[in-house]
């Protein structure tokens, strides 16, 4: 974060391009605007934060960013970058459009880093993250896994889930630490709680989105 900020505050950085429309880009957009830079956010789907919030939140999310001075490029992914003089100068979108910039920050999503676990023979779960039991033990009884690399259980669906967010990681650490120290504590799972904010508006959710609920076989009722 410090390295990014130290680069962005340079006087020759006028325009910053954020690739991806998730939590990182959403919160970065406000911080970069606060530095006096112009910002363009590129999101391949129809609106930012689309994984966390249903489409009925689309207009509010978009208007929040636009009110903050963020230029949005939605519905087309970055295909490649073009460089001049050893520095990236523009992003080329799949629709053929180009976006010039002085800095490009890539935040298109994350995956669990499990290479060390795989090399050690630790079981990887169906989500692609490290499998744990309800005490956060791996398939090796003396090895525990917590946080963004570990999977757990969705308390609504009862299915295995990967939920890489601070509230879950914090509680996992408390449970695993207790058990490592000789205690007996269970981590029951998560309810997919998330919160983010930009330009004075907070967005929060817990449980399933309407789209996920329908996919899981529930019959959700939506009200606004």
N, C-alpha and C positions, 0 to 999 in steps of 0.2 A: 504493500500500500504506500509506504514512504517513497519507494523508487518511482512508482507511478505518479504520485503527487509532485515529486521533485522534477519530473519531466514535464508534467502538464503546466506547471507555473512558469515555464520559460516563455519569454515574450513572443517568440516565433510560433508558438502553438496557439493557433486561433480557433481551429475547428477539430472537434473530437468525434470520432465515429465509434459507437458502441454496437458490437455485433452480438445479437441475442437479446431477448426481451424478458428474461427472468428476473429473479430478485436482485442479482448483482447489478445488472444494467439499470434496473428500475431505481435502485438507491444511488448508484453512481451518477445517474443523470442529474440529480439534484446537487450533488457535491461538485461535479464538473461545472455546472451552470454557476454555482456559487463562486467559482474561480474566474468568472467572467468570460468563459469560453462558449462558443456555439456548439450545440450537440445534435447529432443525428443518431437515432436508434434504428437498427435494422432487425426486424423480426420476421421470420419466415412464415409464421402463422398469422391469423387474422388480427390478433391484438396481443399486447404484452401480458404477461402473467397468465397466459391461457391454460397452463397446466393446473394452476391453483384455483382459478375462479371461472365460473360458468359464463356463458356468453351474455347473460343479462347484466353483467358487470362491465362489459366491453366499453360502452360509451363513457362511463365514469372513469375508467382507467385511462382511456385515450385523452379525454378532456383534461384530466389532471396533469398529464405530461405536456400536453399542448399549452396549457395555461402557464406551465413553468418554462416555456420557450423551447421545448424539445421538438425537433423535426422528426417525424415518424415515417419510416419506409416499411410498410407491412405487406405480407403476402409473397415475399420473394427472398430467397436465401442468398448469402454471399457465395459466389462461385469461385472467385479467385481474387488475388491482389496484384496490383501493378506497382513496380518500384522504379525510381529514378535516382541515380547517384547513390545507390546502396540503401535508400530509404523507401519504405512503402509510401506511396502517394495517393493511391485510390483503390477503392473496393469495386469489384465488378459483380453485379447481381445476376441471378439466373435469368431475369427478364431483359438483360442487356443494358440496364441502366448503370451508370458509374457514379460513385460518390467520392469526391476528393476530400482529403483530410490531412491534418498534421500529426495526428495520433490515432491509433486504432486499438481498441481494447476488446479482446475476444472473451465473451462469456456466454457461449451457446449451450451450456449445460455441463453436468458433471457425471462421473461414473466412480464407483468405489475402487480404491486402489488396493488390490488384493494379491499383487504379485508375490510379496513376501509370504503371505499365508499359503498361497498355492505351492510355493517352493518348499514350504515346511510340511506339506501334506495335510493342511487344515482344510476342512470341508467348506466348500463354497455353496451357498444356498441357491434356490431357484431364482432369486432376484438378481444374482450376480454379486451379491455382497456376502460377507462371512456368516455362515450359519452359527446360531447360538441357541442354547436351551433357555429355559425360563430363569436360570441363574446367571445367564450370559457367559456360560462356559462354551467353548468350542468342542469339537469331537476329541480333543485332548483335555483331560480333566483339569490340568494345571494351567491351561492357557485360556484366557478370557478375551472377548472382543467387544468393543463398545464404539459408539459414535458413528461417524459417517461411513465407516468401512463395514459396519455390522448390520445385519438384517434383524427384524423382530416380527411381531405379530400385530396386525390391524385389529383393534378391539371391536370394530363394527362388523367386519366381514369374517374375522377369525382366520384370515389367510396370512401367509408370510408377506412381509412388506419391507421395503427399504425406504427409510424416512430420514434423510440426512439434514437434520435441523438441530439447532443448539438446545432447545428444551429437552428433546429426547436424549441427546448425547450427555447432557448434564445429569439427568436422572440415571442413565445407564452407568455413568462413572460412579455415582453414589452407591448403586446396588453392587456393581462388580467390586468396588473397593471394600465394601462391607464383607462380601463373601471371601475375598482374598485374605482378609484379616481374621477369618475364622467365623464370621457370622453366617446367617442363613436368611437371605433376602431374595424375594422373587421380583423380577421385572415382568409385569403382566402384558405389556405391549403399549401401543400408542393409538391416538385417535387423530393423527395427522393435523396437528394444530400449527398454524403458521401466521405470521404477522409481518407486514412490511409497510413502509411509508415513504412518501416523497411529496415535496411541495405542499406540506401542511395537511395532506390527506392520508389517513391510515386505512389499510386494507387487511382484513383478518378473516381467517376461516378455521373451522374445525370439523372433523369428521369427513364425510365423502362429499365431493361435488355432485350436483344433480346428474351429470353425465356418467360419473363413475358409479353412482348408485344404480342407475339404470343398467349399466353394463354388468353389475354384480347380481342382477335379478331382483332388485328392490323396485318398488313403484313409488318413486318420490313425488311429493307435492311441492310445487314451487309457488312462493308468494313474494311480492315485492311491495 
